[in-house]
Amino acid sequence: MTIEESYYHVSFGYDVMCDTQQDALEVALNWPTTFYHDNQHKKLPGYYPHYHPWGGSHHPHIWYYLGT
């Protein structure tokens, strides 16, 4: 999915997974209230660091793969 497609999906409230942290940040910075969710749970299987573009801790999520 491109950056533009990711932005479109998030703007309608859907979660997206980005290949890199930089891509996720590029999508997330389209909203001034973006909240970064740090790696506090990174030891749990299936956890991915992510951003919440509308602040808070609910949907949508802009996840990215670790180590990118």
Secondary structure, 3 states (H helix, E strand, C coil): CCHHHHHHHHHCCCCEEECCHHHHHHHHCCCCCCEEECCCCCCCCCCCCEEECCCCCCCCCEEECCCC
